[in-house]
Amino acid sequence: MLKVVVGHSNDPDSGEAITDVLAQCQDQLAGDLPQAGILLAAVDFEYDLVLEAIERTYPGLELIGGTTDGEISSVMGFEQDSISLMLFCSDTVHIRAGIGKQVSHNETAAANTAIAMALGDRQLDEIQFAITLPESLTASAVVVLQALEQALQGRVPVFGGLTADQWRFKQTHQFYKTEVCTDSLPVLLFSGAIAFGYGVASGWQPIGKTGTVTKVTNNIVYEIDNRPAIEFYQTYLGNRPPSLEYPLAVYEAGNTSFYLRATSGSDRPEDGYITFFGDLPEGAIVQLTEANRNEILSASELSIKQAIERFPSTSTPQGALYFSCCARRQILGSHTKEEYSVAQACQEQPLPEMGFYTNGEISPLFETQERVCFHNETFVTLLFGEAV
């Protein structure tokens, strides 16, 4: 048996908000006790108070979470200043949390610690998938995820999103049980009788010729095709500076699938280089992309349809998690609420659902066997249910 419940409140008072959320969850649980949970919160709540309230209600809960750029749920749809909580109750699925701290000091040590804590007495080959909500501002997300993939020995698909702070880019927080952390890597590992399917889509389509990244340091691209990187953009955009509306499609190691890299918009054209919200490897093939609002919204529909198609036909989805990019929210503006409405309409029946707007999305590339990939400007769907 797997039961998934969601509570969601936009009450600005932290105590009132978590009281409301917990009451919603308790009504749905009808006396059952959850073993794990995910907490998502806007940036101005009193997190210690919230976590203490959860611990009092469900002592020892295997909980992770983090701050967001907007929250999504089946209870309230899209909200920008709210708290949402998803709880998992099961006697056939094992869920355990772990955390690695000071990730910017040593990504490998943080990842190894988080996975060791979450594994407990389980073996790695028992794990079906992982969820992570890492730091986004103090360390390279690509390096952190590479360390996490290594800790999982490349055998476990990872989903999630980087914690955010409503476009302030000052400090994000991660949650682990009763702890409020920064510069951390929290994870949930799922094992036992659980089935899942995922989808990943952006809506952006490549245009024009490809180029090769020939000089790069982490997330700063200096040259494409041995020319200043800005010239690659100017071929198509003229004197308009690189922006969120035109991310790069990045192809690695002969893959036909690509992930997106969005520009930070902090560069001056005369400098010649471009800074992105994520590292790029030297030698990667890149291509400019474009999308309109309808294509961006259609991508959320495609993402959930992919997840439905990938979900085992012998089982039934019992919950969903969504991870969408804060840049998508910026571009969609007042139409942001439509993104979740489009995704929700694809479901045959209502599900307990939750998600958030992230500083970067985490999911395997849809058409490859890679277990971990860092995305920008992308909509990721994760469906899950008891395996039959």
MARVO-747962 format. One line per field, with one value per residue (C-alpha): x, y, z. Coordinates in pm, whole numbers, always signed. Each point is the difference from the previous one (the first is absolute). Layout:
// MARVO-747962
x = (X / ...) .
y = (Y / ...) .
z = (Z / ...) .
END
This chain:
// MARVO-747962
x = (+0 / +122 / -191 / +107 / -152 / +63 / -66 / +42 / -56 / +71 / -61 / +286 / +29 / +239 / -180 / -344 / +127 / +158 / -296 / -227 / +229 / +26 / -376 / -55 / +249 / -146 / -350 / +123 / +216 / -300 / +216 / +283 / +354 / +234 / +361 / +137 / -77 / +108 / -47 / +5 / -8 / +24 / +296 / -152 / -141 / +139 / +140 / +103 / -356 / -140 / +236 / -58 / -376 / +44 / +227 / -250 / -274 / +205 / +308 / +294 / -144 / +251 / -33 / +186 / -93 / +107 / -85 / -158 / -84 / -366 / -196 / -240 / -252 / -323 / -148 / +59 / +160 / +276 / +95 / +299 / +3 / -113 / +94 / -77 / +65 / -19 / -7 / +56 / -156 / +76 / +73 / +148 / +218 / +307 / +95 / +294 / +164 / +364 / +194 / +350 / +115 / +256 / -42 / +202 / +304 / -6 / -272 / +113 / +0 / -343 / -149 / +154 / -128 / -352 / -28 / +152 / -248 / -298 / +103 / +20 / -14 / -124 / +214 / +47 / -151 / -327 / -45 / -253 / +56 / +121 / -138 / +233 / -51 / +354 / +162 / +12 / +218 / +318 / +117 / -17 / -319 / +166 / +292 / -233 / -216 / +305 / +107 / -349 / -2 / +338 / -126 / -292 / +245 / -194 / -278 / -281 / -207 / -14 / -279 / -49 / +84 / +244 / -137 / -79 / -60 / -248 / +260 / +198 / +307 / +120 / -69 / -204 / -90 / -24 / -191 / +89 / -231 / +10 / +309 / +5 / +315 / +182 / +274 / -146 / -110 / -313 / -122 / -286 / +60 / -298 / +16 / -246 / -323 / -8 / -52 / +75 / +2 / +148 / -16 / +226 / -81 / +73 / -185 / +312 / +102 / +349 / +46 / +286 / +340 / +181 / +327 / +266 / +100 / +375 / +86 / -192 / +58 / -287 / -307 / +185 / +30 / +276 / +8 / -228 / +166 / +318 / -178 / -133 / -314 / -205 / +46 / -188 / -302 / +39 / -26 / -368 / -87 / +196 / +83 / -255 / +178 / -34 / -312 / -219 / -217 / +283 / +179 / +256 / -77 / +301 / +83 / +262 / +189 / -200 / -341 / -294 / -179 / +101 / -30 / -35 / +235 / -146 / +211 / +21 / -32 / +281 / +258 / +97 / +9 / +343 / +149 / -64 / -79 / -337 / -89 / -257 / -208 / +196 / +332 / +62 / +269 / +267 / -72 / -377 / -210 / -232 / -288 / -215 / -365 / -325 / -355 / -325 / -239 / -222 / +300 / +124 / -342 / -33 / +328 / -155 / -273 / +262 / +200 / -291 / -106 / +353 / -20 / -334 / +139 / +305 / -201 / -35 / -333 / -46 / -11 / -201 / +152 / -76 / +191 / +198 / +285 / +75 / +323 / -16 / +250 / -16 / +96 / -315 / -199 / +172 / -83 / -357 / -80 / -373 / -46 / +211 / -307 / -95 / +309 / -131 / -357 / +115 / +192 / -287 / -246 / +202 / -82 / -287 / -82 / +115 / +324 / +177 / +252 / +267 / +291 / +192 / +181 / +371 / +341 / +61 / -168 / +137 / -106 / +148 / -7 / -320 / +148 / +326 / +111 / +175 / -118 / +64 / -17 / -22 / -248 / -101 / -342 / -150 / -313 / +60 / -280 / +42 / -296 / +15 / -219 / +9 / +154 / -224) .
y = (+0 / +350 / +310 / +349 / +318 / +370 / +308 / +358 / +341 / +360 / +143 / +249 / -96 / -295 / -157 / +31 / -124 / -321 / -65 / +20 / -222 / -267 / +0 / -61 / -288 / -159 / +5 / -183 / -248 / -101 / -134 / -148 / +107 / +128 / -114 / +279 / +341 / +292 / +360 / +297 / +356 / +357 / +201 / +206 / -267 / -95 / -338 / -111 / +48 / -189 / -296 / -23 / -16 / -284 / -189 / +35 / -139 / -276 / -78 / -144 / +82 / -53 / +355 / +211 / +328 / +345 / +354 / +80 / +258 / -104 / -300 / -236 / -245 / -184 / +192 / +360 / -11 / +260 / +227 / +227 / +47 / -325 / -325 / -345 / -344 / -343 / -304 / -367 / -287 / -361 / -347 / -115 / +299 / +100 / +371 / +145 / +344 / +106 / +324 / +112 / +338 / +259 / -123 / +289 / -113 / -360 / -118 / -362 / -20 / +164 / -239 / -307 / +105 / +69 / -335 / -197 / +156 / -63 / -358 / -114 / -379 / -11 / -101 / +234 / -249 / +18 / +373 / +84 / +376 / +302 / +350 / +287 / +373 / +138 / +337 / +216 / +301 / -117 / -283 / -119 / -203 / -207 / -95 / -75 / -227 / -174 / -74 / -127 / -222 / -141 / -68 / -189 / -182 / +118 / -248 / +216 / +262 / +333 / +260 / +335 / +367 / +254 / +201 / +363 / +338 / +181 / +137 / +175 / -225 / +69 / -313 / -316 / -248 / -377 / -201 / -330 / -130 / +286 / +173 / +318 / -10 / +186 / -123 / -350 / -303 / -173 / -323 / -248 / -357 / -215 / -380 / -287 / -40 / +336 / +66 / +328 / +177 / +333 / +265 / +292 / +272 / +370 / +129 / +163 / -113 / +28 / +249 / +79 / -164 / -187 / +106 / -161 / +133 / +51 / +197 / -20 / +22 / -159 / +212 / +273 / -63 / +206 / -143 / -190 / -122 / +181 / +336 / +213 / -168 / +318 / -15 / -333 / +177 / +315 / -204 / -54 / +275 / +291 / +252 / -140 / -144 / -370 / -56 / -264 / -9 / -154 / -275 / -232 / -360 / -206 / -339 / -220 / -306 / -50 / +11 / +100 / +120 / +334 / +189 / +378 / +259 / +345 / +314 / +202 / +334 / +147 / +36 / +297 / -71 / +164 / -264 / -273 / -276 / -123 / -121 / -278 / -145 / -325 / -142 / -104 / -248 / +93 / -167 / +4 / +73 / +296 / +157 / +305 / -69 / +192 / -54 / +190 / -8 / -271 / -224 / +47 / -92 / -295 / -136 / -54 / -204 / -198 / -63 / -159 / -199 / -141 / -93 / -174 / -193 / -108 / -101 / -382 / -113 / -250 / +278 / +317 / +344 / +112 / +327 / +248 / +245 / +288 / +200 / +308 / +279 / +347 / +134 / -159 / +182 / +327 / -40 / -122 / +276 / +15 / -319 / -209 / -154 / -146 / -222 / -215 / +14 / -144 / -279 / -79 / -32 / -292 / -221 / -246 / +52 / +252 / -87 / +141 / +227 / +246 / +188 / +324 / +251 / -74 / +150 / -301 / -334 / -351 / -298 / -252 / +104 / -149 / -198 / -120 / -235 / +275 / -4 / +362 / +318 / +367 / +207 / +364 / +131 / -349 / -167 / -336 / -238 / -294 / -238 / -273 / -271 / -340 / -265 / -296) .
z = (+0 / -90 / +108 / -109 / +143 / -55 / +212 / -123 / +160 / -101 / +347 / +55 / +369 / +30 / +295 / -155 / -336 / +128 / +231 / -305 / -207 / +267 / +58 / -373 / +4 / +311 / -146 / -310 / +193 / +213 / +281 / -209 / +91 / -272 / -20 / -222 / -141 / -218 / +118 / -239 / +130 / -123 / +123 / +282 / +233 / +342 / -99 / +350 / +123 / -299 / +37 / +374 / -60 / -249 / +240 / +285 / -219 / -165 / +213 / -191 / -343 / -282 / -132 / -255 / -165 / -101 / -102 / -334 / -264 / +11 / +116 / -184 / +142 / -71 / +295 / -111 / -343 / -43 / +291 / +59 / +379 / +155 / +174 / -142 / +145 / -162 / +228 / -89 / +194 / -95 / +130 / -333 / -96 / +200 / -3 / +188 / +12 / +12 / -27 / -86 / +131 / -112 / -353 / -145 / +206 / -119 / -238 / +10 / +379 / +21 / -255 / +162 / +344 / -126 / -178 / +289 / +243 / -229 / -79 / +360 / -9 / -362 / -296 / -294 / -244 / +198 / -73 / -272 / -23 / +198 / +56 / +85 / +71 / +15 / +55 / -314 / +77 / +176 / -225 / -360 / -41 / -271 / +226 / +292 / -215 / -143 / +358 / +81 / -308 / +101 / +353 / -158 / -231 / -304 / +74 / +140 / -188 / +184 / -11 / +165 / -19 / +141 / +291 / -81 / +167 / -227 / -241 / +275 / -46 / +356 / +206 / -33 / +274 / +11 / +261 / +163 / +272 / +255 / -144 / -208 / -215 / -275 / -234 / +36 / -200 / +137 / -161 / +29 / -118 / -102 / +6 / +15 / -194 / -175 / -371 / -176 / -335 / -94 / -270 / -88 / -255 / -48 / -307 / -144 / -347 / -155 / -283 / -235 / -22 / +274 / +156 / +219 / +342 / -39 / +315 / +326 / +374 / +191 / -88 / -190 / -374 / -160 / -350 / -237 / -320 / +113 / -14 / +288 / +128 / -37 / -378 / -10 / +148 / -209 / -319 / +84 / +250 / -139 / +270 / +247 / +304 / +91 / +211 / +163 / -312 / -205 / +198 / -156 / -86 / +115 / -154 / +166 / -126 / -317 / +174 / -215 / +315 / +146 / +325 / +27 / +140 / +72 / +5 / +320 / -181 / +207 / -279 / -213 / -375 / -32 / +232 / -256 / +248 / +132 / +350 / +36 / +285 / -15 / -117 / -361 / -109 / -252 / -333 / +47 / -307 / +57 / -187 / +66 / +87 / +2 / +128 / +36 / +295 / -147 / -67 / +357 / +139 / -238 / +138 / +343 / -170 / -193 / +317 / +184 / -307 / -18 / +368 / -53 / -297 / +203 / +305 / +26 / -141 / +286 / +262 / +62 / +76 / +354 / +10 / -208 / +50 / -236 / -36 / -222 / -53 / +154 / -345 / -145 / +269 / -90 / -367 / +54 / +248 / +71 / -206 / +242 / +163 / -339 / +1 / +283 / -130 / -333 / +174 / +235 / -288 / -138 / +298 / -33 / +367 / +263 / +181 / +305 / -173 / +106 / -152 / -17 / -216 / +26 / -75 / -226 / -60 / +54 / -210 / -239 / -365 / -135 / -290 / +158 / +276 / +196 / +360 / +97 / -209 / +95 / -203 / -37 / -111 / +4 / +143 / +171 / +102 / +236 / +42 / +264 / +146 / +164 / -224 / -84) .
END
